[in-house]
Amino acid sequence: MTTAPRKHHPHQRRTHRSRRALLRALPVSPATILLLLFLAGPIGYCAYIAFTDLQLTGQAESSFVGFANFREAFGDERFLNAVWLTLVFTVLSSLIGQNTLGLALASLMQRASKPIRTLTGAIVVTAWVLPEVVAGFLLYAFFRREGTLNAVLDFLHLPSQNWMFTLPILAVSFANVWRGTAFSMLVYSAALNEIPKEITEAAEVDGASGWRRMWHITLPMIRRSIGTNLMLNTLQTLSVFGLIWVMTRGGPGNRSQTLPLFMYEQAFQKSMIGYGTAVALLLLLVGSLFSLVYMRLLRTEV
């Protein structure tokens, strides 16, 4: 004689599900607490400071000013100039420079001999692992009026110029490409190695040229790696400070002053912590918008 299965009360089922969810969340609770303590906490405090007139010196206490710091920022021509230069710096050095050069190096290294791959990889990675300040001094020595670039141009009887004065944003963009391309190269090398050789060999048999194989086979098959690389490179480039500070300090004038340098100037050189923190939150918002766009593109490719 069989007995009917026992039916649990809806309240008991909910309690059982809640207990299981709690047990599953228990292993990650220490990491969650640390994130809330060391990440969400400082961000929340910075968000509060951005709505005050807090200063480093000459002030007994701060007061709440609402959106005054943000209104001041959008009415400040120097802030708008910093936003524009940040976008130019990000597009030139990250979206175009590091991404394109990293993919090109990864593709060429696949066809090169082992000694060439080892030597090229060592040179590119060495530039990446150098401290940002050291890389900045090296590139400053390369672009300065009496630097390496002008010495080469003079030797070739080509016109030279003061690159740090005439084209400062292009000089720092090139410096960021030189320093950060290794990351893109490593990402794309791993992605290209995952492409089955049978597919590329079949395309070669069908007579597809190298550019057609790259456009119709390689790029579609590594598109998720491209999206991930673009997102990480963009976020890293938006926060570049030391490299530009060492090379130009945002000058001459403010012609290479990106948002991180503008924020530093307002908060620590002019002692306006509230205003500088408001700029930092706007920079965080720009990075979040880029992240949302990339994540949305990645989701649509699944």
NURONU-997991 format. One line per field, with one value per residue (C-alpha): residue number from 1; x, y, z. Coordinates in Angstrom, 2 decimals. Each point is the difference from the previous one (the first is absolute). Last residue first. Example, Ala and Ser with C-alpha at 12.3 -4.5 7.8 and 13.67 -1.06 7.14 Angstrom:
BEGIN
k	[2|1]
xx	[13.67|-1.37]
yy	[-1.06|-3.44]
zz	[7.14|0.66]
END
This chain:
BEGIN
k	[302|301|300|299|298|297|296|295|294|293|292|291|290|289|288|287|286|285|284|283|282|281|280|279|278|277|276|275|274|273|272|271|270|269|268|267|266|265|264|263|262|261|260|259|258|257|256|255|254|253|252|251|250|249|248|247|246|245|244|243|242|241|240|239|238|237|236|235|234|233|232|231|230|229|228|227|226|225|224|223|222|221|220|219|218|217|216|215|214|213|212|211|210|209|208|207|206|205|204|203|202|201|200|199|198|197|196|195|194|193|192|191|190|189|188|187|186|185|184|183|182|181|180|179|178|177|176|175|174|173|172|171|170|169|168|167|166|165|164|163|162|161|160|159|158|157|156|155|154|153|152|151|150|149|148|147|146|145|144|143|142|141|140|139|138|137|136|135|134|133|132|131|130|129|128|127|126|125|124|123|122|121|120|119|118|117|116|115|114|113|112|111|110|109|108|107|106|105|104|103|102|101|100|99|98|97|96|95|94|93|92|91|90|89|88|87|86|85|84|83|82|81|80|79|78|77|76|75|74|73|72|71|70|69|68|67|66|65|64|63|62|61|60|59|58|57|56|55|54|53|52|51|50|49|48|47|46|45|44|43|42|41|40|39|38|37|36|35|34|33|32|31|30|29|28|27|26|25|24|23|22|21|20|19|18|17|16|15|14|13|12|11|10|9|8|7|6|5|4|3|2|1]
xx	[24.84|0.91|-2.74|1.41|3.46|-1.45|-1.93|3.13|1.96|-2.62|-0.41|3.77|0.33|-2.81|1.65|3.31|-1.74|-1.81|3.28|1.41|-3.06|0.61|3.62|-1.15|-2.28|2.97|2.03|-2.80|-0.31|3.76|0.68|3.62|1.20|2.93|-1.62|-3.64|-0.11|3.35|-0.57|-3.42|1.48|2.75|-2.51|-2.25|2.65|2.35|1.98|-0.62|-0.47|2.69|2.88|-0.98|-1.77|3.01|1.80|1.96|-0.07|-3.63|-1.08|1.46|-1.05|-3.69|-1.66|-3.53|-1.91|2.65|-0.64|-3.75|0.42|2.52|-2.29|-3.04|1.89|1.59|-3.35|-1.62|2.89|0.02|-3.71|0.62|2.62|-1.85|-1.45|3.47|1.80|-2.43|-1.50|2.33|3.28|-0.57|-0.88|3.13|2.25|-1.46|-2.68|0.91|-2.33|3.04|0.92|-3.52|0.23|3.33|-1.55|-2.87|2.16|2.32|-2.72|0.00|1.02|3.57|-1.41|-1.72|3.13|2.08|-2.78|0.08|3.81|0.29|-2.66|1.92|3.31|-1.37|0.03|3.37|0.53|-3.67|0.07|3.10|-1.63|-2.96|2.36|1.68|-3.30|-1.36|3.19|0.13|1.79|1.55|1.08|0.87|2.52|0.76|2.12|0.10|1.59|3.70|0.04|2.51|-2.12|-3.07|1.87|1.23|-3.54|-1.38|2.76|-0.43|1.38|-3.47|-1.63|-1.80|2.29|1.21|-3.62|-0.77|2.63|-1.06|-3.64|0.95|1.92|-2.99|-2.40|2.14|1.26|-2.06|-1.58|3.19|1.61|-3.02|0.64|3.71|-0.42|-2.82|2.04|3.06|-1.97|-2.08|3.12|1.79|-3.08|-0.43|-2.68|-3.47|-1.82|2.14|-1.43|-3.59|0.76|1.96|-2.86|-2.60|2.04|0.63|-3.72|-1.17|2.85|-0.27|-3.60|-2.29|2.76|2.49|-1.96|-3.53|0.97|2.22|-2.62|-2.74|2.17|0.90|-3.70|-0.81|3.01|-1.15|-3.45|1.61|2.14|-3.05|-1.74|-3.81|-0.38|2.29|-1.72|-3.36|1.53|1.47|-3.28|-2.04|-0.78|2.13|0.24|2.39|3.62|1.69|2.84|1.26|3.31|1.60|-1.01|-3.42|-3.47|-2.74|-2.42|-1.94|3.12|0.89|-3.07|0.85|3.55|-1.36|-2.13|2.97|2.15|-2.58|-0.87|3.61|1.84|-2.86|-2.61|2.61|1.41|-3.48|-0.72|3.31|-0.79|-3.57|1.10|-0.02|-3.32|-2.02|-0.79|-1.00|-2.29|-1.64|-0.60|-1.55|-2.23|-1.17|-0.85|-1.87|-1.99|-0.85|-1.07|-2.29|-1.54|-0.83|1.74|-1.86|1.04|-0.01|-2.91|0.75|0.31|-1.50]
yy	[36.17|2.97|2.28|-0.47|1.19|3.16|0.77|-0.58|2.37|2.75|-0.46|0.18|3.20|1.57|-1.09|1.57|3.30|-0.16|-0.59|3.08|1.95|-1.29|1.17|3.46|0.18|-1.06|2.90|2.46|-1.26|-0.22|3.57|0.26|1.83|-2.39|-3.03|-0.13|2.30|-1.05|-3.69|0.08|1.78|-2.62|-2.88|1.77|0.47|2.97|-0.30|3.49|1.61|2.64|-2.02|-2.02|-2.76|-0.76|-0.66|-3.26|-0.95|1.00|-1.73|-3.36|0.38|0.63|-2.67|-0.61|0.15|-2.23|-2.86|0.11|0.09|-2.84|-2.26|0.68|-0.28|-3.28|-1.50|1.07|-1.29|-3.30|-0.35|0.76|-2.74|-2.17|2.95|1.63|-3.12|-1.27|2.71|2.94|-1.82|-2.62|2.73|1.96|-3.06|-0.92|-2.67|-2.54|-2.84|-1.95|2.93|0.02|-3.74|0.56|2.75|-2.25|-3.09|1.99|0.23|3.49|-0.27|1.16|3.25|0.74|-0.60|2.20|2.60|0.34|0.01|2.67|2.13|-0.05|0.69|3.15|1.94|1.78|0.94|0.90|2.15|1.81|0.55|1.62|2.12|1.33|0.49|2.07|2.10|0.86|3.36|0.37|-3.54|-0.61|2.83|-0.29|-1.83|0.35|-2.96|-0.23|-3.73|0.70|2.96|-2.25|-2.58|2.68|1.45|-3.35|-0.63|3.20|3.53|1.55|-2.67|-2.98|-2.95|1.30|0.58|-3.53|-1.42|2.24|-1.10|-3.68|0.38|1.70|-2.70|-2.79|-2.29|-3.18|1.05|1.15|-3.33|-1.83|1.49|-0.80|-3.53|-0.83|1.18|-2.04|-3.18|0.23|0.66|-2.98|-2.22|0.83|2.42|-0.86|0.20|2.98|1.98|-0.50|0.88|3.08|1.21|-0.62|1.92|2.82|0.38|-0.14|2.03|2.82|0.27|-0.54|0.57|2.71|2.03|-0.51|0.39|3.06|1.70|-0.76|1.28|3.09|0.81|-0.49|2.10|2.82|-0.17|0.29|2.93|1.74|-0.13|0.18|-3.76|-0.12|2.84|-1.71|-3.21|1.80|1.81|-3.22|0.12|2.42|-1.83|1.73|-0.50|0.99|2.25|0.85|1.55|-3.18|-3.35|1.08|-1.56|1.88|-2.92|-2.11|-1.79|-0.87|-2.26|-1.87|-0.39|-1.61|-2.41|-0.89|-0.56|-2.39|-1.84|-1.00|-0.81|-0.99|-1.17|-1.93|-1.54|-1.06|-1.59|-1.88|-1.34|-0.93|-2.07|-3.35|0.78|0.85|-3.63|-0.70|3.03|-1.05|-3.47|1.44|2.32|-2.91|-2.05|2.90|0.51|-3.70|0.04|2.98|-1.76|-3.01|-3.17|-2.90|-3.50|-2.50|-2.48|-3.31|-3.23|-3.33]
zz	[-27.09|-2.19|1.38|3.49|-1.08|-1.55|3.20|2.07|-2.24|0.24|3.75|0.54|-2.04|2.03|3.25|-1.05|-0.73|3.36|1.84|-1.74|1.16|3.52|-0.17|-1.15|3.06|2.12|-1.36|0.84|3.56|0.55|-1.12|1.26|-3.16|-0.46|1.63|-1.10|-3.04|-1.45|0.68|-1.71|-3.02|-0.17|0.16|-2.55|-2.69|-0.16|-3.22|-1.42|3.43|-0.27|-1.37|1.74|1.92|2.16|-3.33|0.15|3.68|0.47|-3.20|1.06|3.64|-0.70|-2.14|1.36|-3.29|-1.59|2.44|-0.53|-3.77|-0.02|2.06|-2.19|-3.28|1.04|1.00|-3.27|-2.11|1.90|-0.72|-3.68|-0.33|-2.54|-1.91|-0.30|-1.22|-2.63|-2.25|0.60|0.71|-2.67|-2.50|0.92|-0.38|-3.35|-0.45|-2.71|1.01|1.20|2.25|1.46|0.70|1.78|2.12|1.08|0.57|2.25|2.62|1.61|3.67|-0.69|-1.38|3.32|2.10|-2.29|0.05|3.77|0.14|-2.72|1.66|3.28|-1.73|-1.67|3.28|0.14|-3.61|-0.46|3.14|-1.26|-3.40|1.74|2.11|-3.16|-1.84|2.90|0.07|-3.72|-0.37|3.44|0.91|-3.65|-0.16|-3.69|-2.55|-3.77|-1.81|-0.88|0.93|2.80|1.10|0.15|2.10|2.41|0.13|1.11|2.54|1.97|-0.16|-0.37|2.19|-1.59|0.85|3.36|0.99|-1.17|2.31|2.90|-0.37|-0.18|3.27|1.65|-1.22|1.38|-2.76|-0.37|-3.30|-1.73|0.95|-1.45|-3.44|-0.04|1.39|-2.42|-2.96|1.05|0.71|-3.15|-2.12|1.56|-0.57|-3.66|-1.10|-1.32|3.32|0.96|-2.91|1.16|3.64|-1.08|-2.22|2.71|2.57|-2.48|-0.70|3.63|1.46|-2.54|-1.17|3.00|2.56|-0.97|-2.54|1.36|3.65|-0.53|-2.16|2.56|2.85|-2.04|-0.47|3.68|1.02|-2.34|1.59|3.43|-1.13|-1.43|3.37|-0.19|0.12|3.04|1.85|-0.41|1.38|3.01|0.68|-0.04|3.72|2.02|3.36|2.37|1.00|3.23|1.16|-3.47|-1.06|-1.25|-1.51|-1.16|0.32|-1.88|0.17|-2.51|-1.28|3.60|0.26|-3.20|1.29|3.18|-2.06|-2.19|3.09|1.49|-3.21|-0.60|3.26|2.32|-2.50|-1.96|3.20|1.14|-3.36|0.04|3.48|-1.08|-3.00|1.82|1.80|-3.11|-0.80|3.61|0.03|-3.26|1.43|3.17|-2.05|-2.13|3.10|1.58|-3.19|-0.12|3.65|-0.62|-2.98|2.26|-1.03|-1.53|1.08|-2.82|0.15|1.63|-1.93|1.07]
END
